[in-house]
Amino acid sequence: MLTTLTRKILFIAVIGAANFAHAQTHPAIDGKIPAPVEAIAKGVDKSTKLQKFSLGLKWNESGRQFLVPISNPTAAPIDIIGVQATGGLYVSNIPAKIPANGTVKITLLLITREGMSNTHEIVKVLTSIGEQVLQVNHDREPALVFDPSGLRWKVGEANATKDVAVTIKIPGMKLATARCLGGENKATIEDLGSGNYIVHVIAGDTAKPNTFPVFLDTQPRTPGAVAVVHCEVKN
């Protein structure tokens, strides 16, 4: 049964999605909010130094309600004053207090949309004794893999074609387009069959250092970030 707070969050999410020109139906906001599951603790992130958790999203999963623990290391109860979250996160349940030497769980709702580039979220919990900051990684199942992950030309090199091998991992999915940004850069797709492709990329200008992306679009499209081949011309 939905709480009043969850109903308000659901209404805001639906209205917000309707305002997007490319809005799509999401399991998290079509009136059937999935039951919350535990985010998996993964220790401390080496880069951010934050306690991190993993969601392990499926390739086509655009909504997930999940739980993260917040602890109290002191011998007295403490208050949770507020929660701040980034990106597509909505806070759907916040306990008022954390018991002495205890732990409570905050419920969050993640909504991802096509084209969103973030692969993790930050959750800040302000308590009466300070702030706790958590990192929640999407860790989405890849719909495709490609090698190499980037291409490089030397300054002055002939505008030779360089290739990227792409393998689609989802049955029935296809590599639809390879889109280059910038100048005369070009990308074409060669279909090898059985979900295997070669993307041929030509750098339009190798006279000076520059960079450009090649976006790999699939059909059907996936929630979240689009796969990108990073290309550069450098000395």
N, C-alpha and C positions, 0 to 999 in steps of 0.2 A: 504494500500500500504506500503510495507516495506521500511524503510529508509536505506541509505547506511550503517550506523553503524549496524543496525539490520541484514542486509544481511551478513556482515562480521562476526558477532557473530554466525549467523546460520551456516555459512561455517565452522568456527572453531569447533563448537559443533558437527557437523556431522563428521568431520575428527577425532576428539577426540574419538567419540563413536566407530568409525570403528577400532580403535586400541585396543579395549577391546575384549578379547577372548569371554566373555559372554555378549557382547553388545546386546541390544534388541531395538525394535522400540519404539520411544517415541513420543507422540503427539507434544511435544515442538520442535522436531528437524526433523520431517519428511516432512518439507516444509509447514506445516500449523501451524504457531505459533498462539496460541490462543490469542484473544483480551485481553488486560489487564483489571484486575478487582481490586477493592480497597481491600487492606489488612485491616483487622478489628482491630482497636485500642483496646487494652486490659489493658490499664493502665501501671503501673510500676511493673516489675517482682520483687517479694520479695527477691529472691536469688541474682540475678545479679544487681539489682537496675537500670536496663535499661528500657527505654520506650519499650513496647513490642507490637507486632502485630501478628495476627493469620491468617493463610491461610485456615484452615479447608479443607485440601486435602481429596478427595475421596480415598477409599482404593486402587484403581488401577490407580490413577492419577500420572503420572510421569513427567508432565510439567505444569507449571503455570506462566503466565506473570502477574505481579501485580504492583500496585502503592503504594508508601509510601510517606507521607508528610514530608517536611522539612521546618521549620519555621524560621523567622527572627524577633527577639523581639526588634530590634533597630529601630530608626527613620530614618535610611538611608539605601539604597540598599546595599546588600553584594554580593560577588562573591562566586560561588561554584568552588573550585579549583580541586577537584577530589573525587572519590568514591572508597572505598575498600570494597570488599565483600568476604565472606568465602564460603567453600563447593561448592555446585552446582549452585551458583548464577552467572549470567551474567548481567552486567549493560547495558541496551539497550537504555536508554535515560536519559540525564542529562541536566537540564536547566542551563543556564550560570549564571543567577543571581536570587536572591530572593528579591522582592520589600520590601520597608520599612514596618515594622509591617505586613508582608505578609507571605504567604505559597506557596510553589511550590511542585510538585510531581515528584519523581524519578521513572522511570520504570525499573523493574528488571525481569529477566527470571530465574526461578528455574527449574533445571533439576535433577531428582533423578534417581538412578539406583539400581538395585537389590543388596542388601548387604550393601548399604550405612548406616552407623550407626548414623549419626547426625540427630537429630530431630528438630533442630533450626539453624538459620543462624544469623550472625552478619553483620551489614552494618555500615560502618564508612564514614561519609560525612565530608570532610574538607572544611571549608569556610574561608573567609577572616577575620573572627572574632573568629575562633576556630573550634573544632571538635564536631560533633553530632554523637552519637552512638545509633543504634537501634537494637533490637532483633526481629527476625521474626520466629515465631514458626510454624512448619509444621502442627501440630494438625491433624494428619491423622486419618481418620475414621478407627477403628480397624477391621481387617478381622477376628480375633479370640480373644476370651477372655479365660483366664485360672486361676485356683484357686487351691492351693495357688500360689503366684508368685515366691516362692522359697521353697526349701526343706532343712532340717537341720538334721544331725546326730551328736550324741555325740561321742567324741573320745572313742574308745573301744566298741562302740555299735556294735552288730551283724549286718552283712551286709543285713539288712532287706530291703524289697522293700517299697518304699514310692511312693505315687500316686499324680498325678496332673490331675484335671478334665479340659478338653478342650472343648469349644463350638465354632464351626465355624459359623460366622454370615452372610456369603455371600452364597447365593444359588448356588449350583453346585461346590463349592470349597470343597476340601478334605484335611485332614491332611495326608501328604505323608510320611514324615520321622521325627523321633526324634533322633538327633545326639548328642552323648556325646563326650566330649573331655577329654583326660587324662586317662592313665592306664587302669584298668579293669572296669571302669564305664560303665554301660549298661542302655539303655532305649528301651522299647518296647511299641507298640501302640495297644490298644484294641478298636476296633470300636463298639460303642454302637448303631449306627444308628442315622438318623435324624440330622447329624452334631455334634453329641456328641461322645467324646472319653475319654479314660483314658490312660494316659502315666505312665507306671510303670518304676521307676528309682531305680537302685541299685548302691550304692557307692562302688567302688572296693577296696578302702583302707580306713578303719576307725581307723587305728592304730595311726595316727597323724593328726593334723589339716591340712586341704587342702580345696580348692574350685574348682569347675568345672561347666561349663555351659551345658545346654541341649538346643540345637537349634530346634525349631519347624518349619519345612518346609511345606509349603502348595503347592497344585497343583490346579489351576495355581499359580505360584509364584507372589509375590507382589513387587512393587517398594519399596525402602527404607529399613529400618532395619528389620531383621528377629526377630521374637519373641524368647525370651530367658528365660528359667527357671534357676534361679541362685541357685546353690546347694553348701552347705558347710558342712564340718566336723569340729567341734570346741568343746572346753572344756565346 
